[in-house]
């Protein structure tokens, strides 16, 4: 049996749409059934006569205010005069004591005009009316003056909503408010598995050894989670096999290097020194490679740590050895990471700054939700085209990283590998006053 939580995403989304539409329709039906029909706007002969006596706006007894304007032409008549409209025109002509031909009762545009007979008391000053017909809805009444111009009376156009429309909109708004929690609950249930999936994908970039995701949620999400877990397992095996292969190659190369050391002893003295130097350099590169592979194959546990304290510790240790190293800025920023790996990252940056730039100045601060570690040096800087190549393993740039200064070119490669393993990155930039800045960004805890 399929539970609602594990139903396909399509079914859940369809259910959300149907439930929301059904609730809205039920609310609309309740509103239409419960509210009384709106009363029509009614205008009597007396209302029209009063409006004709003034130019501008005047109130009416039961409808919207009437507006009177003076025009050169009568209002356009959209329909032939029926019996009821003729009676209204005759009644108005009797009150005004003019010929009915000088009165036009028009239906402009597509407005609805209705007439009703109603026997109210005769208005004061308007004798001769036993019955007073009413105009309901939109209309335009034109009366010709002696100068040939026309006084036109029509209901005033309103920009707002009538009271009955306002009541309906208010009830519908309340219905939407009542349905909103249900829609929010459904949407939250639909989004929760996707949010967990996105979080796991982001965590994989920081910790390849993270535990697999639980197979839960809609069918489509469970399928995607299964594929994600399989991909994570294959990536872990690929990295493990690749690391083991590199370690084995580096280890096996030490055997022929050892044989070369013995054979160099038989070489002439000038050649022996050069060969020995090359062998020592190869041996150092292999040792560094093995150390790098060993650290990558055994990542340490992640814990919350304060980066300012870590940077201060590394720089203080460098200063104790006589190096020109100091901390310029140390904000308290917490990150989630491997303490030993992050310490190695900072140590490599400080070591490079002291070795190649003769000084190290460290800073730690938070920027845009990221912990930022910067290390400056006083060296000659670096060409823009070489900054990305500096992170390649065993890459040493002769302009600022001479072989005579030592090093095998793995320091920045290790820094980038550690930073990216923690979900961050590292970049180099020349300082305006000379020197180089190494900037590491890590997700703040």
Secondary structure, 3 states (H helix, E strand, C coil): CCCHHHCCHHHHHHHHHHHHHHHHHHHHHHHHHHCCCCCCCEEEHHHHHHHHCCCEEECCCCCCCEEEEEECCCCCCCCCCCHHHHHHHHHHHHHHCCCHHHEEEECCCCCCEEEECCCCCCCCCCCCCCCCCEEEECCEEEEECCCCCEEEEEECCCCCCCHHHHHHHHHHHHHHHHHHHHHHHHHHHHHHHHHHHHHHHHHHHHCCCCCCCCCCCCHHHHHHHHHHHHHHHHHHHHHHHHHHHHHHHHHHHHHHHHHHHHHHCCCCHHHHHHHHHHHHHHHHHHHHHHHHHHHHHCCCCCEEEEHHHHHHHHHHHHHHCCCCEEEEEECCCEEEECHHHHHHHHHHHHHHHHHHHCCEEEEEEEECCEEEEEEECCCCCCCHHHCCHHHCCCCCCCCCCCHHHCCCCCHHHHHHHHHHHCCCEEEEEECCCCCEEEEEEEEEC
